[in-house]
Amino acid sequence: MSAKLPIIYLARHGQTAWSKSGQHTGLTDIPLLPEGEYDAERLGARLQKLEFAAVWTSPLARASRTCELAGFGGVATVDRDLVEWDYGEYEGLKNAEIVARQPGWRIYRDGCPGGESPEQVAARADRVLERARAAGGNVLLFSSGHFTRMLGARWIGLPPQNAELFTLATASLSALGYEHNVSEPVIQLWNDVSHYEE
């Protein structure tokens, strides 16, 4: 009988004022809203049933606080590669404001002036996934929306621009795994919010 294949669990941070308003929140370090804290605790209750060889979190407060409220603050390691996209000149702006400046703009194709390109973000995602594959068991990652979508795309070999095909709610849970063996990566779960209270 073969050993159970490991899974990489992806937890997006809970709701913040800017994620609620639709503003691009890259490196601006803003706190969770009360509902974001509550959802992080609900996510944690679900995750407590699982075992992890490693838990890593973005250094940004919204992710690290989600990690803490989920019950993993004492065992998590900060990984700077897990920070959100550096939006540069587009930090704090909504999509409509960005498109008014740059018609037809799409983040996963065009990147951000003064910030990161899609290829730079993909390179960070690739580094995280390489370390996660080598962890020797299940891994739990706490990060932000656009970067987590890039992790999903890169896991299954898609180019950076295809990360726009994945949507992601706050405090959601996703899982990257394998079909039959480690040469067959698949997305086992995506954007699951079944732990939200009805």
Sequence and secondary structure as in RCSB ss.txt:
>XXXX:A:sequence
MSAKLPIIYLARHGQTAWSKSGQHTGLTDIPLLPEGEYDAERLGARLQKLEFAAVWTSPLARASRTCELAGFGGV
ATVDRDLVEWDYGEYEGLKNAEIVARQPGWRIYRDGCPGGESPEQVAARADRVLERARAAGGNVLLFSSGHFTRM
LGARWIGLPPQNAELFTLATASLSALGYEHNVSEPVIQLWNDVSHYEE
>XXXX:A:secstr
       EEEEE   BHHHHHT   SS    B HHHHHHHHHHHHHHTTS  SEEEE SSHHHHHHHHHTT TTT
 EE GGGS    GGGTT  HHHHHHHSTT  HHHH  TTS  HHHHHHHHHHHHHHHHTSSS EEEEE HHHHHH
HHHHHTT  GGGGGG    TT EEEEEESSSTTSEEEEEEEE TTS  
